[in-house]
């Protein structure tokens, strides 16, 4: 079989494979002599890549297609836009779908997790310190991690970066976020006029998607563990002396705001 051409293939079993031809899904019967195109679905799923799991086809734009019934099963609100590319990875054992990229639930690059069977968002892991386009080869890494590559540039001058992310909260099976408790920040003060710096916020009840604010403005926040967040602070907010209030908010369902921490700018 030489036509249509395919960008990706996944074997359903030893005699059937599915391929993606720019938004067109094809089914191919294979044997020792080669392959024969048996079925073709135009526009069944959207996006620049797809995944196959448990008899279903997952498009990188969020659609889920059942080739056995030739019907759309549902759609995750991934909604990539503005030249952003999002890649998805379903995991039936965890009842989760992981989307790497920018989604409606974060205005920065990260990993959004969804309930696989209910098509609802669960949490967001902030990776805004990274940039680039995720490739379709997103994989599970260890018991609580993901691995993927980011590509930057084009036209024969692109560079690739391998990203390994571990986050137990991203794989948690609970449905609700706790109310966070922010207990301390390190450092708790800095001289005014300092450059960009990071703060480690210690406490409890942090989850992937916990968001720290500085006087009400969102700061880039990286989830480290249920007891630790890493917060990136730009130089402009410590240009003059004074105090700032740091609050951590956990996403819905559940969630809520922590008490405030006072940060001193000397």
C-alpha positions as CSV (number, residue, x, y, z in Angstrom):
1,X,0.0,0.0,0.0
2,X,1.5,3.4,-1.0
3,X,-1.5,5.7,-1.1
4,X,-2.6,7.6,0.9
5,X,0.6,8.4,2.7
6,X,0.6,8.3,6.5
7,X,2.4,10.3,9.2
8,X,1.7,8.0,12.1
9,X,0.6,4.3,12.5
10,X,-0.7,2.4,15.4
11,X,-1.4,-1.4,15.5
12,X,-4.8,-2.4,16.8
13,X,-3.8,-6.0,16.7
14,X,-1.6,-8.3,14.6
15,X,-3.8,-7.9,11.5
16,X,-5.1,-4.3,11.7
17,X,-3.4,-0.9,11.9
18,X,-4.6,2.7,11.8
19,X,-2.8,5.5,10.2
20,X,-3.2,9.3,10.1
21,X,-3.0,11.2,6.7
22,X,-3.4,14.8,7.6
23,X,-6.7,14.5,9.5
24,X,-7.9,11.5,7.6
25,X,-7.9,8.2,9.5
26,X,-7.3,5.0,7.5
27,X,-7.7,1.4,8.5
28,X,-5.4,-1.1,6.9
29,X,-5.5,-4.9,7.0
30,X,-2.0,-6.3,7.1
31,X,-0.5,-9.7,6.5
32,X,2.8,-11.2,5.4
33,X,2.4,-9.8,1.9
34,X,1.7,-6.2,2.9
35,X,-1.3,-4.0,3.7
36,X,-4.7,-3.3,2.1
37,X,-6.7,-0.2,2.7
38,X,-10.1,-1.3,4.1
39,X,-11.7,1.9,5.4
40,X,-11.1,5.6,5.4
41,X,-12.7,8.4,7.5
42,X,-12.2,12.0,6.4
43,X,-12.2,14.6,9.2
44,X,-13.0,12.0,11.9
45,X,-10.6,13.7,14.3
46,X,-8.7,16.9,14.1
47,X,-5.1,17.9,14.8
48,X,-1.6,17.2,13.6
49,X,-1.3,13.8,15.4
50,X,-3.3,11.1,17.1
51,X,-3.1,8.3,19.7
52,X,-4.7,4.9,19.8
53,X,-5.8,3.3,23.0
54,X,-8.4,0.7,24.0
55,X,-10.1,0.6,20.6
56,X,-10.4,4.4,20.4
57,X,-8.5,7.1,18.4
58,X,-7.6,10.3,20.1
59,X,-6.9,13.4,18.0
60,X,-4.5,16.0,19.3
61,X,-7.3,18.6,19.1
62,X,-9.4,16.6,21.6
63,X,-11.8,14.5,19.6
64,X,-12.2,10.8,20.4
65,X,-13.3,8.5,17.5
66,X,-14.5,4.9,17.7
67,X,-13.5,3.2,14.4
68,X,-15.7,0.1,15.2
69,X,-18.9,2.2,15.1
70,X,-17.5,5.0,12.9
71,X,-18.8,7.5,15.5
72,X,-17.4,10.4,17.5
73,X,-17.4,9.4,21.2
74,X,-16.7,12.8,22.7
75,X,-14.3,15.6,22.9
76,X,-11.9,17.1,25.5
77,X,-11.8,20.8,25.7
78,X,-8.2,21.1,24.5
79,X,-8.9,24.0,22.0
80,X,-5.5,24.8,20.7
81,X,-5.3,28.1,19.0
82,X,-3.0,30.9,17.8
83,X,-0.4,28.6,16.3
84,X,-0.2,26.6,19.6
85,X,0.0,22.9,19.2
86,X,-1.3,20.5,21.9
87,X,-0.6,16.7,22.1
88,X,-2.6,14.2,24.1
89,X,-1.9,10.9,25.8
90,X,-4.7,8.7,27.1
91,X,-4.1,6.4,30.1
92,X,-6.9,3.9,30.8
93,X,-5.3,2.5,34.0
94,X,-5.5,6.0,35.6
95,X,-8.6,7.1,33.8
96,X,-6.7,10.2,32.6
97,X,-5.9,12.1,29.5
98,X,-2.8,14.3,29.5
99,X,-2.6,17.3,27.2
100,X,0.8,19.0,26.7
101,X,0.5,22.5,25.5
102,X,-1.7,25.6,26.0
103,X,-5.3,24.8,26.8
104,X,-8.4,26.9,27.8
105,X,-7.5,26.1,31.5
106,X,-4.1,27.7,31.4
107,X,-2.7,30.7,29.5
108,X,0.8,29.3,29.6
109,X,2.5,26.1,28.4
110,X,1.8,23.2,30.7
111,X,0.2,19.8,31.1
112,X,-3.6,19.7,31.7
113,X,-5.1,16.4,33.0
114,X,-8.6,15.3,32.2
115,X,-10.9,12.7,33.5
116,X,-10.8,10.2,30.6
117,X,-14.3,8.8,30.9
118,X,-16.1,12.1,31.8
119,X,-14.1,14.4,29.5
120,X,-13.7,17.0,32.3
121,X,-10.5,18.9,33.3
122,X,-8.8,17.9,36.6
123,X,-5.6,19.9,37.1
124,X,-2.9,21.9,35.3
125,X,0.8,21.6,35.8
126,X,2.5,25.0,35.0
127,X,5.5,24.6,32.7
128,X,5.6,28.2,31.5
129,X,9.4,28.3,31.9
130,X,9.5,26.1,28.8
131,X,8.6,27.1,25.2
132,X,8.2,25.3,21.9
133,X,5.9,22.9,20.1
134,X,5.4,19.5,21.7
135,X,6.0,16.5,19.4
136,X,3.5,13.6,19.2
137,X,5.8,11.2,21.0
138,X,4.5,12.0,24.5
139,X,5.1,9.0,26.7
140,X,4.5,7.8,30.3
141,X,7.8,8.0,32.3
142,X,8.0,6.0,35.5
143,X,5.0,5.7,37.8
144,X,4.2,9.4,38.0
145,X,5.9,11.2,35.1
146,X,5.7,12.1,31.4
147,X,8.4,12.5,28.8
148,X,8.1,14.4,25.5
149,X,10.2,16.7,23.3
150,X,9.8,20.4,22.5
151,X,10.8,21.7,19.1
152,X,11.8,25.3,18.4
153,X,12.4,27.0,15.1
154,X,11.6,25.8,11.6
155,X,12.8,25.5,8.1
156,X,15.8,23.1,8.7
157,X,17.0,25.2,11.7
158,X,14.9,23.7,14.5
159,X,16.2,22.5,17.8
160,X,14.8,19.8,20.1
161,X,14.6,19.6,23.9
162,X,13.7,16.5,25.8
163,X,11.4,17.2,28.8
164,X,11.0,14.8,31.7
165,X,8.3,15.8,34.2
166,X,7.4,14.0,37.5
167,X,4.4,15.1,39.4
168,X,2.4,12.7,41.7
169,X,-0.5,15.1,41.9
170,X,-0.8,15.0,38.1
171,X,-1.6,11.3,38.4
172,X,-3.8,11.5,41.5
173,X,-7.2,9.8,41.2
174,X,-9.0,12.1,43.6
175,X,-11.7,14.4,42.2
176,X,-11.3,17.5,44.5
177,X,-8.4,19.8,45.4
178,X,-7.9,20.6,49.0
179,X,-7.7,24.1,50.4
180,X,-4.0,25.0,50.4
181,X,-2.1,26.1,53.5
182,X,0.9,28.5,52.9
183,X,3.1,28.5,55.9
184,X,6.4,30.2,54.9
185,X,8.4,31.6,52.0
186,X,12.2,31.3,51.4
187,X,13.4,33.9,51.2
188,X,10.9,36.1,53.0
189,X,12.6,39.4,52.2
190,X,14.9,40.9,49.6
191,X,16.6,44.3,48.9
192,X,14.7,46.5,46.5
193,X,16.2,46.8,43.1
194,X,17.2,43.2,43.0
195,X,16.9,41.2,39.8
196,X,14.6,38.3,39.0
197,X,14.5,35.6,41.7
198,X,12.6,32.6,42.9
199,X,10.7,31.9,46.1
200,X,10.1,28.5,47.6
201,X,6.6,28.5,49.3
202,X,6.3,25.8,51.9
203,X,3.0,24.5,53.3
204,X,0.5,21.7,52.6
205,X,-2.3,20.8,50.2
206,X,-0.6,22.0,47.1
207,X,-1.6,20.3,43.8
208,X,-0.6,20.5,40.1
209,X,-2.2,23.8,39.1
210,X,-1.7,25.6,42.4
211,X,-1.3,29.3,41.6
212,X,0.6,31.9,43.6
213,X,-0.2,35.5,43.4
214,X,1.8,38.6,44.4
215,X,-0.5,41.4,45.5
216,X,-3.2,39.7,43.5
217,X,-1.2,39.3,40.3
218,X,-0.5,35.8,39.0
219,X,3.2,34.7,39.2
220,X,4.7,31.8,37.3
221,X,4.3,28.9,39.7
222,X,5.8,25.4,39.5
223,X,4.5,22.5,41.5
224,X,7.3,20.7,43.3
225,X,5.3,18.6,45.8
226,X,2.2,18.7,48.0
227,X,4.3,20.7,50.5
228,X,6.4,22.9,48.2
229,X,5.9,25.4,45.3
230,X,8.6,27.2,43.3
231,X,7.5,30.8,42.5
232,X,9.2,33.0,39.9
233,X,9.3,36.7,40.8
234,X,10.2,39.4,38.2
235,X,12.5,42.3,39.1
236,X,9.9,44.9,38.4
237,X,7.8,44.0,41.4
238,X,10.7,44.7,43.8
239,X,11.9,47.9,42.3
240,X,11.0,49.9,45.4
241,X,10.8,49.1,49.1
242,X,7.6,48.0,50.8
243,X,5.7,44.8,51.4
244,X,3.8,42.3,49.2
245,X,1.2,39.7,49.9
246,X,1.6,36.1,48.6
247,X,-1.5,33.9,48.4
248,X,-1.8,30.4,46.9
249,X,-5.0,29.2,45.2
250,X,-5.9,25.7,44.3
251,X,-8.1,25.0,41.3
252,X,-11.7,23.6,41.2
253,X,-13.3,21.2,41.9
254,X,-12.7,21.9,45.5
255,X,-9.7,24.1,46.1
256,X,-9.7,27.6,47.4
257,X,-7.3,30.2,48.7
258,X,-4.6,30.0,51.4
259,X,-4.0,32.5,54.1
260,X,-1.6,35.3,53.1
261,X,2.2,35.4,53.5
262,X,3.9,38.8,53.9
263,X,7.1,39.4,51.9
264,X,9.3,42.3,52.8
265,X,11.2,44.5,50.2
266,X,13.9,46.3,52.1
